[in-house]
Amino acid sequence: MRDYAQLTAVAEALITIAATATLLRRWQ
């Protein structure tokens, strides 16, 4: 379960980064 939780945390981080990048592109 530790690995699964770790992967979930990484996935959430990647989604957050992708969303932020998308917003920055829209603002530019």
Secondary structure, 3 states (H helix, E strand, C coil): CHHHHHHHHHHHHHHHHHHHHHHHHHHC
